[in-house]
Amino acid sequence: MARDFDLLIKNGRVLDGTSSPYFRKDIGIKSGKIEKIGKTDGTAAKVIDAKNQIVSPGFIDLHSHTDHSILPFPEAESFILQGVTTQVAGNCGLALAPINEKTLPLLRRYLEPSLYSGYDYGWGWKTLAQYYERIEKQGTSINLIPLVGQGTVRLAVKGFDTTPASKSEMRQMKKLVAEGLEGGAFGMSTGLVYAPGSYSTTEELIELASVLTRYGGIYTSHIRNEDARLMESVEEAIKIGEANDIPVQISHFKAIGKPNWGKVNATLRELEQARARGVQVSCDVYPYTAGSTSIASALPIWALEGGIEKMLTRLKDKKLRRQIAHDIDSSTGCGIPMIKSAGWGGVFVSGCLSNNSYEGKSLEQILREKGRFNDPYEGFFDWLLEIEGNVRVILFYGSEDDVRTVMKHPLASIGSDGRAISPKAGGKPHPRYYGTFPRVLGKYVREEKLLTLEEAVRKMTSLPAAAFGIQDRGILREGFAADITIFDQDRIIDKATYENPHQYPEGISYVIVNGEVVVENGKHTGIRSGKVLKRR
């Protein structure tokens, strides 16, 4: 007997993602699409009773690095179980393609802290499209939106060379960006605190981003400086977009270090002023006062010229050590001024491949245990050599007031800056990997009433979809893809902590991806119904 629907959701309080108040209607799903929204007596192969629960569009995470983790963790447990159905990947300029065989060893070594040991990536692709074809072949439980990584493009052409791009090199880079966009990427990301992207001038970035104009792509940026030169760095991102008449997304909008707290009020006004003159600029924010990155970004960017091995060689030179220590202490040309802004006691090891006994400890604790805190820089540099520069860290540098200010702003979407993993990944990753979206709905909506439920859901669904031009997701509408999250607004909360991050949230009952039930009664079903979404 033929069924009217493959799946029918009944009795729920439907928030359609537009910030409108909830309504009570059934949702009928067929062939991966929303077939009907309204009262129906139709039959279905499966019926979900969503009584007393919220039915919303699946959450869209605008800022992730799941392209680094999806091969070893194709079921994307840490994000699917948050209700996230789509993630933008390839952020901060650091994608896993394109690949130049000559510079591949530099790329692999540089990305090593964010990849997963025990898994053979194979590196059998050359283009971004080929990499995502491998993901599709393996299958994934989550939808992925690719971005071209400008840092990876520059590395493929110039390695870790600090010199400006020549005309010939610029032609090669523009060709690689175009290749990625033709393969379906939605735009290009930059990470201007990370070498080799940090070696690019504003003029170089304007010219490279001109390729996006032809393809209707978006420019996303981990801006050049999030502390003392925050204002100028926001202006640079806007300038690049305005020069090319393209949309701009500023990543994890914040201000690093206590002297800079409160500056987000002025930089948000910069966004508003740019919008008023026609620049399509927006931002994303995560609900935490700590960030996470690789330890190499604590060093001045000149120290990374030539790659990680060259960096380690410089750390063996006493004269260069003194210069590196001076630059870190004065925040001169550092990628991220983590020591200056968080202090030795505010930087914690989240992952260390060579010695997991360091995980969960602060740099100060490690150096004190070694008896090296009397001269912390010398002890720090020796430790970096010991662990071969291969460590991820969590650093506490933010203001809760700033987080709340940005989160409330109408231009701010929610983004995690995380990677989809599972507890088998080990280590002590940032709790945002497991808790970003439920934390907003539990802490900032239900408990603190900073946002209404309707507005928070909009920041996780239709707002990010509009920012990226995702045309058939982010709103519950007939004909749209059936990406749906069902949750209990009285129970939803994050459980992950800095001490014990591998904990799934509570209160999410069902997650549906392209019409398939991937989470049922809070448990992953093992279904891999995700897709690689491509720019139209």
C-alpha positions in Angstrom: 0.0 0.0 0.0 1.4 3.4 -1.0 2.1 5.8 1.8 1.4 9.6 1.5 4.7 10.4 3.3 7.9 8.7 4.3 7.9 10.5 7.6 5.2 12.5 9.5 5.9 14.8 12.4 2.7 15.5 14.5 1.7 17.6 17.5 4.8 19.7 17.7 5.2 23.4 18.3 6.7 24.5 14.9 9.2 27.3 14.8 9.8 27.9 11.1 13.2 29.7 11.6 12.0 33.2 10.6 11.6 34.3 14.3 7.8 34.1 14.0 5.9 32.6 17.0 5.3 28.9 17.0 2.3 27.3 15.3 0.9 23.8 15.6 0.9 21.9 12.3 1.9 18.5 11.0 5.0 18.2 8.8 4.9 15.5 6.1 8.2 14.5 4.5 8.7 12.6 1.2 11.8 11.9 -0.8 14.0 14.1 1.4 11.8 17.2 1.1 9.1 18.8 3.1 6.0 17.8 1.2 3.3 19.3 3.4 3.0 21.7 6.4 -0.6 21.6 7.8 -3.2 19.4 9.2 -3.1 16.0 7.5 -4.7 12.6 7.9 -2.2 11.1 5.5 -0.4 7.9 6.1 3.4 7.6 6.7 6.0 4.9 6.9 7.1 6.4 10.2 5.3 8.9 12.6 7.0 11.0 15.2 4.9 12.4 18.0 6.5 15.7 18.9 4.0 16.7 21.6 5.3 19.4 23.9 8.4 19.8 21.9 9.8 22.4 19.5 10.1 21.4 15.8 12.7 23.7 14.1 14.8 23.7 11.0 18.1 21.8 11.5 20.8 24.1 12.9 23.3 25.5 10.5 26.9 26.0 11.8 28.5 28.7 9.8 32.0 28.3 11.2 33.5 24.8 11.6 36.6 22.8 10.8 34.8 19.6 10.3 36.5 19.1 6.9 39.6 18.2 9.1 37.7 15.5 11.0 34.8 14.1 8.9 36.8 11.3 7.3 37.7 9.6 10.7 34.4 10.7 12.2 31.8 10.4 9.3 28.8 10.1 11.7 29.7 13.6 13.1 28.3 12.6 16.5 29.4 15.7 18.5 27.4 18.0 16.2 24.5 15.9 15.0 23.6 15.3 18.6 23.5 19.1 19.1 20.9 19.3 16.4 23.3 20.6 13.7 22.4 19.3 10.3 24.7 21.5 8.1 28.2 22.8 8.7 30.3 25.3 6.7 33.8 23.8 6.4 37.2 25.0 5.3 37.2 28.1 7.5 40.2 30.3 8.6 41.9 29.8 5.3 43.0 26.2 6.2 41.3 23.6 3.9 42.7 20.2 3.0 42.9 21.1 -0.7 44.1 22.1 -3.3 47.3 20.1 -3.1 50.6 20.7 -4.8 52.8 17.5 -4.4 55.9 19.7 -3.8 54.4 21.5 -0.8 52.1 18.7 0.5 54.6 17.8 3.3 54.4 21.4 4.5 50.6 21.3 4.6 50.4 17.9 6.3 52.9 18.9 9.0 51.2 22.3 9.6 47.7 20.8 9.9 48.9 17.8 12.0 47.5 19.2 15.4 44.0 19.5 13.9 44.0 16.1 12.2 43.5 12.7 14.0 46.3 10.2 14.7 45.4 6.6 14.1 43.6 7.5 10.9 45.2 7.3 7.5 43.9 10.2 5.5 45.7 8.9 2.4 45.9 12.3 0.8 44.9 10.9 -2.6 43.2 14.0 -3.8 44.4 17.2 -5.5 41.4 19.5 -5.8 38.8 20.6 -3.3 36.1 18.9 -5.4 38.1 15.6 -5.3 38.4 15.8 -1.5 34.7 16.3 -1.0 34.0 13.5 -3.5 35.9 11.2 -1.1 33.7 12.4 1.7 30.6 11.7 -0.3 31.8 8.2 -1.2 32.4 7.3 2.4 29.1 8.9 3.5 28.4 11.4 6.2 25.6 12.1 8.7 25.9 15.8 8.3 25.6 18.2 5.3 28.8 20.1 4.5 29.3 23.4 2.7 32.9 23.8 1.3 35.0 26.9 1.3 38.2 27.5 -0.6 41.0 28.1 2.0 43.1 31.1 0.9 46.0 29.9 3.2 46.0 26.5 1.6 45.9 28.1 -1.9 48.9 30.3 -1.0 50.8 27.4 0.4 50.2 25.3 -2.7 51.7 28.1 -4.8 54.4 29.7 -2.5 54.8 27.4 0.5 55.6 29.4 3.6 57.3 32.2 1.6 56.7 35.6 3.2 57.2 37.6 0.0 54.4 39.2 -1.9 52.9 37.2 -4.7 54.3 37.9 -8.1 52.0 38.3 -11.1 52.6 34.7 -12.1 51.9 33.4 -8.6 48.8 35.5 -8.4 47.5 34.0 -11.7 48.1 30.5 -10.2 46.3 31.4 -7.0 43.3 32.9 -8.8 43.1 29.8 -11.0 43.0 27.5 -7.9 40.3 29.7 -6.3 38.3 29.5 -9.5 38.8 25.7 -9.6 37.4 25.4 -6.1 34.4 27.6 -6.9 33.6 25.7 -10.1 33.7 22.5 -8.0 30.9 23.9 -5.8 32.6 25.9 -3.0 30.4 28.7 -1.7 33.3 31.1 -1.3 36.8 31.7 0.1 38.0 31.9 3.7 41.0 33.6 5.1 42.8 33.1 8.4 45.0 36.2 8.6 46.6 35.3 12.0 47.8 32.0 10.5 50.8 31.6 8.2 51.0 31.5 5.2 47.7 33.4 4.8 49.1 36.1 7.2 51.8 36.9 4.7 49.2 38.3 2.3 48.8 42.0 1.9 45.4 43.6 1.7 46.0 44.4 -2.0 46.8 40.7 -2.7 43.6 39.7 -0.9 41.5 42.2 -2.8 42.8 40.9 -6.1 42.4 37.2 -5.1 38.8 37.8 -3.8 37.9 39.4 -7.2 37.4 35.8 -8.4 34.5 35.5 -6.0 32.7 38.3 -7.8 32.5 36.3 -11.0 31.0 33.3 -9.2 28.8 35.0 -6.6 30.9 33.7 -3.7 31.2 34.9 -0.1 34.4 36.1 1.6 34.8 34.8 5.2 37.6 35.9 7.4 39.3 35.1 10.7 40.6 38.7 10.7 44.2 39.8 10.9 44.1 41.0 14.5 41.5 40.5 17.3 43.2 42.5 20.0 45.0 45.9 19.7 44.3 46.4 16.0 40.8 44.9 16.1 39.1 48.0 14.5 41.6 48.2 11.6 41.2 44.4 11.0 37.4 44.6 10.8 37.8 47.5 8.4 40.2 45.4 6.2 37.6 42.6 5.9 34.9 45.1 4.9 37.3 46.8 2.5 38.0 43.5 0.7 34.3 42.8 0.3 33.4 46.3 -0.7 36.1 46.5 -3.3 34.7 43.4 -5.0 30.9 43.9 -4.2 30.8 40.5 -2.5 29.2 39.3 0.9 31.5 39.3 3.9 31.3 37.0 7.0 33.6 37.9 9.9 34.3 34.8 11.9 34.0 34.3 15.7 33.5 38.0 16.3 35.2 39.0 19.6 38.0 41.0 21.3 41.0 39.3 22.8 42.6 40.4 26.0 41.2 42.6 28.9 42.5 45.9 27.5 40.3 45.3 24.4 37.1 44.2 26.1 34.2 46.3 25.1 35.6 47.1 21.6 33.0 44.9 20.1 30.5 47.7 20.5 32.5 49.9 18.1 33.2 47.1 15.7 29.6 46.1 15.6 28.9 49.7 14.6 31.4 49.3 11.8 29.3 46.5 10.5 26.2 48.5 10.7 27.7 51.5 8.9 29.0 49.2 6.2 25.5 47.6 5.8 24.1 51.1 5.5 26.3 51.9 2.5 25.5 48.5 0.8 28.1 46.0 2.0 26.5 42.7 2.8 28.6 42.0 6.0 27.6 39.8 8.9 29.3 37.8 11.7 29.1 34.7 13.8 29.8 34.1 17.5 30.3 31.2 19.9 28.9 31.2 23.4 32.3 30.8 25.3 35.0 33.1 26.6 37.8 30.8 25.5 39.1 29.9 22.1 41.2 27.1 20.8 44.0 26.8 18.2 47.4 25.3 17.6 50.4 26.4 19.8 52.4 27.6 16.7 50.1 30.6 16.4 51.5 31.9 19.7 54.7 32.7 17.9 55.5 35.7 15.7 54.5 34.9 12.1 58.1 35.4 10.9 59.1 32.5 13.0 57.0 30.1 10.8 58.5 31.1 7.5 59.4 27.9 5.7 57.0 25.8 7.8 56.9 24.0 11.2 60.3 22.3 10.8 62.0 25.7 10.1 60.2 27.1 13.1 61.7 24.4 15.3 65.1 25.0 13.9 64.8 28.7 14.9 63.9 27.7 18.4 67.3 26.0 18.8 69.1 29.3 18.1 69.7 31.4 21.2 69.7 34.7 19.5 66.5 34.0 17.6 64.9 32.7 20.9 65.5 36.1 22.4 63.8 37.9 19.5 60.9 35.4 19.6 60.5 35.9 23.3 60.6 39.7 22.9 57.9 39.6 20.2 55.6 37.3 22.2 56.0 39.5 25.3 55.2 42.6 23.3 52.7 41.0 21.0 54.7 42.1 18.0 53.6 40.3 14.9 52.2 37.3 16.7 49.5 35.3 15.2 47.5 35.2 18.4 48.8 36.9 21.5 47.8 34.1 23.7 50.6 34.5 26.3 50.0 38.3 26.6 46.2 38.0 26.7 45.6 34.8 28.6 48.9 34.4 30.6 50.9 31.3 31.2 48.1 30.0 33.5 45.3 30.7 31.0 46.6 28.5 28.1 45.7 24.8 28.5 46.8 21.8 26.4 43.8 20.2 24.7 45.6 17.7 22.6 49.2 16.5 22.5 50.0 13.5 20.2 53.4 12.8 21.6 52.6 12.9 25.3 48.9 12.9 26.4 50.0 13.5 30.1 50.2 17.2 29.2 46.5 17.3 28.2 44.3 19.4 30.6 47.4 21.2 32.1 48.2 24.9 31.7 51.5 26.0 30.3 52.3 27.4 33.8 51.6 24.0 35.4 53.7 22.2 32.8 56.6 24.6 33.3 56.4 24.5 37.1 56.4 20.7 37.1 59.6 20.8 35.0 61.1 23.4 37.3 61.3 25.9 34.4 58.9 28.6 35.4 61.8 30.8 36.7 62.5 31.6 33.1 59.3 30.7 31.4 60.2 31.5 27.8 63.3 29.3 27.8 61.3 26.5 29.4 58.4 27.1 26.9 60.8 26.9 23.9 62.4 23.7 25.2 59.0 22.2 25.7 57.9 23.2 22.1 61.0 21.3 20.8 60.2 18.3 23.0 56.6 18.0 21.6 57.8 19.1 18.1 55.3 22.0 18.0 52.4 19.6 17.7 49.9 20.7 20.3 46.4 22.2 20.4 45.5 24.6 23.2 42.6 26.3 24.8 43.1 29.9 25.8 40.9 32.0 28.1 41.0 35.6 26.7 37.4 36.7 26.4 34.7 38.7 28.1 31.3 37.3 29.0 29.8 40.8 28.4 31.3 40.8 24.9 29.9 37.4 24.1 26.4 38.6 25.2 26.7 41.8 23.3 27.6 40.1 20.0 25.1 37.3 20.5 22.2 39.8 20.8 23.2 41.7 17.7 20.8 41.1 14.7 23.8 40.5 12.3 25.3 37.7 14.4 24.7 34.0 13.7 25.8 31.2 16.0 29.0 29.3 14.9 30.9 26.8 16.8 34.5 27.0 15.4 34.6 23.2 16.2 35.2 19.9 14.6 32.8 17.0 14.4 34.2 14.2 16.6 33.2 11.5 19.1 34.6 10.5 22.5 37.0 8.1 20.8 39.0 11.1 19.6 40.4 11.5 23.1 42.1 14.5 24.4 40.4 17.5 26.0 39.0 19.5 23.1 37.1 22.7 23.6 33.5 22.0 24.9 32.1 23.9 21.9 32.7 20.7 19.9 29.8 19.2 21.9 27.8 22.0 23.4 27.6 25.2 21.3 24.0 25.2 20.1 22.3 23.6 23.2 24.3 26.0 25.4 22.7 29.0 23.6 19.2 27.5 23.9 19.6 26.4 27.5 21.9 29.1 29.1 21.2 32.2 27.1 17.5 31.6 26.2 15.9 29.6 29.0 18.0 30.5 32.0 19.2 34.1 31.3 16.6 35.2 28.8 19.2 37.1 26.7 17.4 36.0 23.6 13.9 34.8 22.8 13.6 31.2 21.7 12.3 32.4 18.3 15.3 34.8 17.8 17.8 32.2 18.9 16.5 29.6 16.4 16.6 32.3 13.7 20.3 32.8 14.5 20.9 29.1 14.0 18.8 28.6 10.9 17.4 31.2 8.5 20.0 33.9 9.3 23.1 31.8 8.5 21.3 30.4 5.5 20.6 33.9 4.2 24.2 35.0 4.9 25.6 32.2 2.7 22.9 32.1 0.1 21.7 28.6 1.1 18.4 28.5 -0.8 16.5 25.4 0.4 17.4 25.1 4.1 17.2 27.1 7.2 13.4 27.5 7.1 10.6 25.0 7.4 8.8 25.5 4.1 7.1 23.2 1.7 9.6 22.1 -1.0 12.6 22.8 1.2 15.0 20.0 2.2 13.8 18.1 5.2 16.6 19.0 7.7 14.8 19.2 11.1 15.7 19.3 14.8 13.1 18.4 17.5 14.0 19.4 21.1 12.5 20.0 24.5 12.9 23.7 25.3 12.6 22.9 29.1 15.5 20.4 29.1 17.9 21.3 26.3 21.3 22.1 27.7 25.0 21.5 27.1 26.9 19.1 29.3 30.5 19.4 28.0 33.0 21.2 30.2 36.6 22.1 29.8 37.5 19.4 32.3 35.2 16.8 30.8 34.4 17.8 27.2 33.3 14.5 25.7 29.7 14.8 26.9 26.7 15.0 24.6 24.0 17.5 25.4 20.5 16.8 26.7 17.1 17.6 25.4 17.4 16.9 21.7 15.0 14.1 20.7 15.2 13.8 16.9 17.5 15.1 14.2 16.4 14.6 10.6 18.9 15.1 7.7 17.5 15.1 4.1 14.4 13.3 5.3 16.2 10.5 7.2 16.1 10.1 11.0 19.8 10.4 12.1 19.0 10.9 15.8 16.1 9.1 17.4 15.2 9.5 21.1 18.6 11.2 21.6 20.6 8.4 20.1 22.5 8.3 16.8 20.9 5.8 14.4 24.1 5.3 12.3 22.4 6.7 9.2 24.6 8.8 6.9 22.1 10.8 4.9 24.2 14.0 4.7 25.3 15.6 1.5 28.0 17.9 0.2 26.1 21.0 -0.7 27.3 22.9 -3.7 26.9 26.5 -4.7 24.4 26.9 -7.5 
